[in-house]
Amino acid sequence: MNEAPENIHATAITVDGIGLLFLGPSGSGKSSLAFACLAEAKLMGCSGGLISDDRVLVSQRQGAVIGTGFEQIRGLIELRYTGIVCVDHVAEAALHYAILPVADHEADRLPPDNEVIDVTPTIRLPAIRLLSWSRFPLNVIFARMRTLQRSG
């Protein structure tokens, strides 16, 4: 079943076909982490692109969660204290994981097992918590994904 897209406050990217939706309050590091993941993907030789920064249209299509960007801001990402920069982008992509940036003083040492987050009232994604200052955020995400896939 297809549903009307819902406009949410988030940043979304895709790396080698894996869609990552960064969720959190303003200033939590969503855009910076997404940008770092895209830069890390490029260094690793992975394909990647920004779906949208700050606002993402999220919907379900034929069982897949889809993130879509807004044409007016396509390829633009705001890096706090640096400004708005242009990056490689895609118009839309499937989303597979919700990434939750956390500050070390706010984080539990171990996150809940098999954590899932409600992205909208009808859409849920597996969640991965990530320190907002992670040095290699994409590698941390990939490592956590492998662990989740083994336990799931």
PyMOL commands that set and color helices and strands:
alter all, ss='L'
color gray80, all
select helices_A, chain A and resi 30-44+71-73+137-151
alter helices_A, ss='H'
color red, helices_A
select strands_A, chain A and resi 6-15+18-23+48-52+55-61+64-68+76-79+83-86+92-94+97-102+116-120+123-131
alter strands_A, ss='S'
color yellow, strands_A
deselect
rebuild
show_as cartoon
